[in-house]
Amino acid sequence: MAIAREQVYFTAFLLLLSLSELASSKSATEDPIPAEWPHQFHALMFMNRTGNLQKLDLWYDWSNGRNFNIIQNQLDHVVTYDLEWNNGTSFIYTLDPSHPTCQVIHVEVGILRPNWLDGATYLGQQRVDNFLCNVWEKVDFIWYYEDVLTRRPVKWIFYSGYTAHVMTFEVGAVLEDPNWQAPVYCFSENEKENNSPILRPAVPGGVLGSLMRGISARETM
């Protein structure tokens, strides 16, 4: 009886081991999926658009339905502010006292959802900027590189070649509320409003916001 009982235990052990190996094998063959964006974060990025360099501060705040791109071209004192709200309204403006500008954009899509990379096509692994990254492509529009170890974004490339290199990525960082207020001249009746210019920057420097709005628009097609 003792021998029979041991045989049962041994058989059960082999069965569990086989199931474990099967699960591990299945897990190993499944394509990884990109991490969802944190609901709030701050990223400092350097952008390259056909040799034109920009510094960009991205403040993503899904919890409050808003997204902010603060852009400065290389060796240019003018800073462009691209403020997006989840109701589809965006304000793209400068605060240069000598020539303040603002354009208001209305689109049918809001800011990117945290899971905007759902459904992206996995392309494998590639070493980028000294990081081993998983790579995905989304709707033939953006190529997204994520660090294998930390799952932080490392690099994005848009279909146009416009490239983002992520320098810092602070999860949970939030820009204080007063900084989200567009200047008063954005609400003047004389300011020009545009309806759905999704893929065209309204002022120099507003490229990233326009492209990100393009991703949201393509997802709704």
C-alpha positions as CSV (number, residue, x, y, z in Angstrom):
1,M,0.0,0.0,0.0
2,A,2.8,2.4,0.9
3,I,4.5,1.7,-2.5
4,A,1.2,2.3,-4.4
5,R,0.7,5.6,-2.5
6,E,4.2,6.7,-3.4
7,Q,3.5,5.9,-7.0
8,V,0.4,8.0,-6.9
9,Y,2.3,10.9,-5.4
10,F,5.1,10.6,-7.9
11,T,2.6,10.5,-10.8
12,A,0.8,13.6,-9.5
13,F,4.2,15.3,-9.2
14,L,5.1,14.5,-12.8
15,L,1.7,15.8,-13.9
16,L,2.1,19.1,-12.1
17,L,5.6,19.4,-13.5
18,S,4.3,18.8,-17.0
19,L,1.6,21.4,-16.6
20,S,4.1,23.9,-15.2
21,E,6.4,23.4,-18.2
22,L,3.5,23.7,-20.6
23,A,2.4,27.0,-19.0
24,S,6.0,28.3,-19.1
25,S,6.4,27.3,-22.7
26,K,3.1,29.0,-23.6
27,S,4.1,32.1,-21.7
28,A,7.5,32.1,-23.5
29,T,5.9,32.0,-26.9
30,E,3.3,34.7,-26.3
31,D,4.2,38.1,-27.5
32,P,4.7,40.7,-24.8
33,I,2.2,43.6,-24.5
34,P,3.3,47.2,-23.8
35,A,2.7,48.6,-20.4
36,E,-0.2,50.9,-20.0
37,W,0.8,54.5,-19.3
38,P,0.6,55.6,-15.7
39,H,-2.4,57.9,-15.1
40,Q,-0.1,60.7,-14.2
41,F,3.6,61.2,-15.2
42,H,6.1,63.7,-16.4
43,A,8.6,62.9,-19.1
44,L,11.5,65.0,-20.4
45,M,12.2,64.2,-24.0
46,F,14.5,65.3,-26.8
47,M,12.8,65.4,-30.2
48,N,14.5,65.2,-33.6
49,R,12.6,66.2,-36.7
50,T,14.9,66.0,-39.7
51,G,17.7,67.5,-37.8
52,N,15.7,70.1,-36.0
53,L,16.1,69.5,-32.3
54,Q,13.6,70.3,-29.5
55,K,13.3,69.9,-25.8
56,L,9.9,68.7,-24.7
57,D,8.3,68.4,-21.3
58,L,5.3,66.1,-21.4
59,W,2.9,66.3,-18.5
60,Y,0.3,63.5,-18.8
61,D,-2.7,63.7,-16.4
62,W,-5.4,61.2,-17.4
63,S,-6.9,61.5,-13.9
64,N,-7.9,65.1,-14.6
65,G,-8.5,64.7,-18.3
66,R,-5.6,66.8,-19.5
67,N,-2.2,66.6,-21.3
68,F,0.5,69.3,-21.7
69,N,3.4,69.5,-24.2
70,I,5.9,72.3,-23.4
71,I,8.2,72.6,-26.4
72,Q,11.4,74.6,-27.0
73,N,13.4,74.5,-30.2
74,Q,17.2,74.4,-30.0
75,L,18.8,77.8,-29.2
76,D,15.3,79.5,-29.4
77,H,14.0,81.5,-26.5
78,V,10.4,81.1,-27.5
79,V,8.5,78.3,-25.7
80,T,5.4,76.8,-27.3
81,Y,2.7,75.4,-25.0
82,D,0.3,72.7,-26.3
83,L,-2.4,72.2,-23.8
84,E,-4.9,69.4,-24.5
85,W,-8.2,68.6,-22.7
86,N,-10.2,65.4,-22.9
87,N,-13.2,67.3,-24.3
88,G,-11.3,67.7,-27.6
89,T,-10.2,71.3,-27.0
90,S,-6.6,72.3,-27.3
91,F,-4.8,75.6,-26.8
92,I,-1.5,76.1,-28.6
93,Y,0.1,79.3,-27.5
94,T,3.3,81.2,-26.7
95,L,3.9,83.6,-23.8
96,D,6.4,85.8,-25.6
97,P,5.5,89.3,-24.4
98,S,6.7,90.8,-27.7
99,H,4.5,88.5,-29.8
100,P,2.0,86.4,-27.8
101,T,0.1,83.9,-30.0
102,C,-2.7,81.4,-29.5
103,Q,-4.7,79.1,-31.6
104,V,-7.7,77.1,-30.3
105,I,-8.3,73.6,-31.8
106,H,-11.4,71.6,-31.5
107,V,-11.2,67.9,-32.4
108,E,-13.6,65.0,-31.9
109,V,-11.1,63.0,-29.8
110,G,-9.6,63.7,-26.4
111,I,-6.2,62.9,-25.0
112,L,-4.6,59.5,-25.4
113,R,-6.0,56.8,-23.1
114,P,-3.5,55.0,-20.8
115,N,-4.1,51.8,-22.8
116,W,-3.7,53.5,-26.2
117,L,-1.1,50.9,-27.2
118,D,-3.7,48.0,-27.0
119,G,-3.7,46.1,-30.3
120,A,-0.2,47.2,-31.3
121,T,1.8,44.8,-33.4
122,Y,4.8,43.3,-31.7
123,L,8.0,43.5,-33.8
124,G,10.5,41.8,-31.5
125,Q,13.4,43.2,-29.5
126,Q,16.0,45.8,-30.5
127,R,18.8,47.6,-28.7
128,V,18.0,51.3,-28.8
129,D,19.9,54.1,-27.0
130,N,21.8,51.5,-25.0
131,F,18.6,49.8,-23.8
132,L,17.3,46.4,-24.8
133,C,13.7,47.2,-25.9
134,N,10.5,45.5,-27.0
135,V,9.2,47.2,-30.1
136,W,5.6,47.7,-31.2
137,E,4.0,49.3,-34.2
138,K,0.6,51.0,-33.9
139,V,-1.7,51.6,-37.0
140,D,1.3,52.2,-39.3
141,F,1.6,55.5,-37.4
142,I,4.0,55.1,-34.5
143,W,6.8,52.7,-33.5
144,Y,7.2,52.4,-29.7
145,Y,10.3,51.2,-27.9
146,E,10.0,50.0,-24.2
147,D,12.8,49.0,-21.9
148,V,12.5,45.2,-21.4
149,L,13.6,45.4,-17.7
150,T,11.8,48.5,-16.4
151,R,9.0,48.7,-19.0
152,R,9.6,52.4,-19.3
153,P,9.3,54.1,-22.7
154,V,12.7,54.7,-24.3
155,K,11.9,56.0,-27.8
156,W,9.0,56.7,-30.2
157,I,9.2,57.2,-33.9
158,F,6.3,58.6,-35.9
159,Y,5.5,57.7,-39.5
160,S,7.0,61.1,-40.5
161,G,10.3,60.3,-38.9
162,Y,9.7,62.6,-36.0
163,T,11.5,60.9,-33.1
164,A,11.3,61.2,-29.4
165,H,14.1,60.1,-27.0
166,V,12.8,59.8,-23.4
167,M,15.4,61.2,-21.0
168,T,13.4,61.0,-17.7
169,F,10.1,59.4,-16.8
170,E,8.6,60.3,-13.5
171,V,5.6,58.2,-12.5
172,G,3.1,60.1,-10.4
173,A,4.5,63.6,-11.1
174,V,1.8,66.2,-11.4
175,L,2.0,69.8,-12.7
176,E,0.3,72.2,-10.3
177,D,-3.2,73.4,-11.3
178,P,-2.4,77.1,-12.0
179,N,0.0,76.0,-14.8
180,W,-2.8,74.5,-16.7
181,Q,-4.6,77.8,-17.3
182,A,-4.4,79.1,-20.9
183,P,-3.7,82.8,-21.2
184,V,-6.6,85.2,-21.4
185,Y,-6.0,86.1,-25.0
186,C,-6.8,82.5,-26.0
187,F,-10.4,83.3,-25.2
188,S,-10.6,86.5,-27.3
189,E,-13.1,86.6,-30.0
190,N,-10.4,87.7,-32.3
191,E,-8.4,84.5,-31.9
192,K,-8.6,82.1,-34.8
193,E,-10.2,78.7,-34.1
194,N,-9.6,75.6,-36.1
195,N,-11.8,72.6,-36.4
196,S,-10.0,69.2,-36.6
197,P,-6.6,70.2,-38.0
198,I,-5.3,66.9,-36.4
199,L,-2.2,66.3,-38.4
200,R,-1.0,69.9,-38.8
201,P,0.8,71.9,-36.1
202,A,-1.0,75.2,-35.5
203,V,2.2,77.0,-34.5
204,P,5.8,76.1,-34.7
205,G,6.6,73.4,-32.1
206,G,3.1,71.9,-31.9
207,V,4.0,68.8,-33.8
208,L,3.9,66.2,-31.0
209,G,0.4,67.1,-29.8
210,S,-0.8,67.1,-33.4
211,L,0.6,63.6,-34.0
212,M,-0.7,62.2,-30.7
213,R,-4.1,63.5,-31.6
214,G,-3.7,61.7,-34.9
215,I,-3.3,58.4,-33.1
216,S,-6.6,59.0,-31.2
217,A,-8.3,59.9,-34.4
218,R,-7.1,56.8,-36.3
219,E,-8.3,54.6,-33.4
220,T,-11.8,55.9,-33.9
221,M,-11.9,55.2,-37.7
